[in-house]
Amino acid sequence: MRTPPRALLTGLAAGAGAVGLLWLVQAAPSFRLDALFATFAHLTGLLAAYGILVMLLLMARVPAIEHGVGADRLACWHSLGGRHVLTLCLAHAALALCAAAAHGGTDLLGAAVGLLGYPGLAAAATGTAVLAAVGATSARAVRRRVRHETWRAAHLLTYLGAALAFAHQLSGPDLAGGLLAAWLWTMLHTTVGVLLVWYRLVVPVRQALRHSLRITEVRTEGPDVVSVVVQGLGLDALRAEPGQFFRWRFLDRRLWRTSLPFSLSAPPRNDTLRITVKACGDHTRRIRRLRPGVRVLATGPFGALTAHRRTRRKVLLLAGGVGITPMRALFETLPGAPGDLTLLYRAGDAAQLVLRDELEAIAAARGAALHYLLGPSDAPFDPLAPRALRHLVPDLPEHDVYLCGPPGMTRSATAALRRAGVPGSRIHAEHFTF
Ligand SMILES: Cc1cc2nc3c(=O)[nH]c(=O)nc-3n(C[C@H](O)[C@H](O)[C@H](O)COP(=O)(O)OP(=O)(O)OC[C@H]3O[C@@H](n4cnc5c(N)ncnc54)[C@H](O)[C@@H]3O)c2cc1C
């Protein structure tokens, strides 16, 4: 089962509507200043609580959502939504404070001290501070300076913030008195909690025990690029599809602490999986030095860049740099007659092309078109300009386009494809950054 992005957004919006309705039912009409502050504190509090739950659900790695929406899009929604949720939390706190100050005729500091005596409010204040701290580490300017592992470790605190917020919701005034609302709220939280534990903890452990993955080969593919072949038991059960990725943890002295996302660069076969990795940082450089026999934990599969997205007979695969990896797997496996498939592979120069022999063999065997678009990205001639694309693929608007490459290339290629007549709904892109 795959949840399409629109269905998920509709469901989430309906949930927000239900929360608004709950507020409306509970709101007591009054034009007194303290009551007005209190009622909007109530609304922002309910929406913030719902938002926290949605943020957790988006990151729970539920296969139906991951395979339907795509991990990169989920991460993007999570990052955008997280900012709004944090704003709601802070607005809720500020409005509640104003309500208490207006009600008691005190200043804000006096109101804050008074509020801390209420049940669950110390937990709420701590939870909000934790969420604000996590939000701060995710701000773009900070994120660029912080190591991925540090950022992830800080993100684990979100669970603590969410638990404290939940304690406040149950004991605070927002749900108090509404038995049905409190029961439903608890059920929703329990469901999301179970999904998180199941898909982020139980499933990875079960996969590790069941498949016993080990490296069988590390092969140099080009400058700074290696393929790692991994073998295990019963890999069919993973039901991994070309175009998808796993999170890989290599149990080597220098790599076991981190799990990194890499797409399959070949379709799974004979109980082997293959990834192709470009060295671009500390961890990917260490992968080049891995040796056969090293144990591997792979969690997945994730991602929605699969054959299921296809709506047309003709398909254009457009790869930039190491973005060739999922395209290579799709080039071999997407169903199609001769002439249906075209692969455009953008690289700085011929030396940077990887998996070239395989691509050429697949193109010859399938009667598919394969073009290399070489040259620096700042060269005067842009091979991804709309006219150039239409020259290479004359019936381009009749195609579905699968696209994977560096962020700059993905952005400009998407714009060029749109200008060349491909509707946005038929451009299926995957970003190699979360
Ligand atoms: C869905 C997906 C599929 C990918 N497939 C491939 C592939 O097939 N081949 C390939 O060479 N690269 C692929 N990448 C990119 C690859 O995961 C990163 O290049 C790698 O994680 C960088 O690790 P590093 O520590 O060497 O580099 P660093 O210098 O530490 O990081 C470089 C960049 O990678 C990001 N990154 C680092 N660690 C992680 C992590 N654990 N999870 C997510 N992002 C991280 C950082 O945000 C940073 O922007 C893929 C990425 C994603 C998200």
The ligand as a MOL file (V3000), in Angstrom:
LIG
                    3D

  0  0  0     0  0            999 V3000
M  V30 BEGIN CTAB
M  V30 COUNTS 53 58 0 0 0
M  V30 BEGIN ATOM
M  V30 1 C 17.8330 9.3100 -0.3520 0
M  V30 2 C 19.3110 9.4670 -0.5470 0
M  V30 3 C 19.9860 8.6050 -1.4050 0
M  V30 4 C 21.3480 8.7690 -1.6130 0
M  V30 5 N 21.9980 7.9220 -2.4710 0
M  V30 6 C 23.3100 8.0840 -2.6860 0
M  V30 7 C 24.0170 7.2000 -3.5760 0
M  V30 8 O 23.4320 6.2820 -4.1660 0
M  V30 9 N 25.3370 7.4060 -3.7520 0
M  V30 10 C 26.0210 8.4180 -3.1140 0
M  V30 11 O 27.2230 8.5500 -3.3050 0
M  V30 12 N 25.3740 9.2670 -2.2740 0
M  V30 13 C 24.0520 9.1180 -2.0370 0
M  V30 14 N 23.4160 9.9560 -1.1700 0
M  V30 15 C 24.1910 11.0160 -0.4930 0
M  V30 16 C 24.9350 10.4240 0.6820 0
M  V30 17 O 24.0600 9.8750 1.6160 0
M  V30 18 C 25.7680 11.5130 1.3730 0
M  V30 19 O 26.6910 11.9760 0.4260 0
M  V30 20 C 26.5290 10.9410 2.5320 0
M  V30 21 O 25.6430 10.6190 3.5690 0
M  V30 22 C 27.5450 11.9640 2.9990 0
M  V30 23 O 28.2140 11.4420 4.1010 0
M  V30 24 P 29.6380 11.9810 4.5650 0
M  V30 25 O 29.6970 11.8380 6.0160 0
M  V30 26 O 30.7130 11.3470 3.7970 0
M  V30 27 O 29.6620 13.4930 4.1620 0
M  V30 28 P 29.4510 14.7760 5.0530 0
M  V30 29 O 30.4300 15.7700 4.5620 0
M  V30 30 O 29.3960 14.4730 6.4950 0
M  V30 31 O 27.9950 15.1960 4.5900 0
M  V30 32 C 27.7610 15.6820 3.2870 0
M  V30 33 C 26.2810 15.9230 3.1500 0
M  V30 34 O 25.5590 14.7030 3.3220 0
M  V30 35 C 24.5430 14.8660 4.3230 0
M  V30 36 N 24.5650 13.7060 5.2290 0
M  V30 37 C 25.5830 13.3120 5.9920 0
M  V30 38 N 25.2370 12.2470 6.7380 0
M  V30 39 C 23.9510 11.9850 6.4190 0
M  V30 40 C 23.0020 11.0280 6.8670 0
M  V30 41 N 23.3140 10.1290 7.8050 0
M  V30 42 N 21.7550 11.0500 6.3470 0
M  V30 43 C 21.4240 11.9680 5.4250 0
M  V30 44 N 22.2740 12.8960 4.9510 0
M  V30 45 C 23.5140 12.9070 5.4470 0
M  V30 46 C 24.9030 16.0830 5.1160 0
M  V30 47 O 23.7060 16.8090 5.4440 0
M  V30 48 C 25.7690 16.9150 4.1750 0
M  V30 49 O 25.0010 17.8780 3.5160 0
M  V30 50 C 22.0570 9.8000 -0.9420 0
M  V30 51 C 21.3840 10.6300 -0.0600 0
M  V30 52 C 20.0310 10.4760 0.1380 0
M  V30 53 C 19.3410 11.4020 1.0920 0
M  V30 END ATOM
M  V30 BEGIN BOND
M  V30 1 1 1 2
M  V30 2 1 2 3
M  V30 3 2 2 52
M  V30 4 2 3 4
M  V30 5 1 4 5
M  V30 6 1 4 50
M  V30 7 2 5 6
M  V30 8 1 6 7
M  V30 9 1 6 13
M  V30 10 2 7 8
M  V30 11 1 7 9
M  V30 12 1 9 10
M  V30 13 2 10 11
M  V30 14 1 10 12
M  V30 15 2 12 13
M  V30 16 1 13 14
M  V30 17 1 14 15
M  V30 18 1 14 50
M  V30 19 1 15 16
M  V30 20 1 16 17
M  V30 21 1 16 18
M  V30 22 1 18 19
M  V30 23 1 18 20
M  V30 24 1 20 21
M  V30 25 1 20 22
M  V30 26 1 22 23
M  V30 27 1 23 24
M  V30 28 2 24 25
M  V30 29 1 24 26
M  V30 30 1 24 27
M  V30 31 1 27 28
M  V30 32 2 28 29
M  V30 33 1 28 30
M  V30 34 1 28 31
M  V30 35 1 31 32
M  V30 36 1 32 33
M  V30 37 1 33 34
M  V30 38 1 33 48
M  V30 39 1 34 35
M  V30 40 1 35 36
M  V30 41 1 35 46
M  V30 42 1 36 37
M  V30 43 1 36 45
M  V30 44 2 37 38
M  V30 45 1 38 39
M  V30 46 1 39 40
M  V30 47 2 39 45
M  V30 48 1 40 41
M  V30 49 2 40 42
M  V30 50 1 42 43
M  V30 51 2 43 44
M  V30 52 1 44 45
M  V30 53 1 46 47
M  V30 54 1 46 48
M  V30 55 1 48 49
M  V30 56 2 50 51
M  V30 57 1 51 52
M  V30 58 1 52 53
M  V30 END BOND
M  V30 END CTAB
M  END
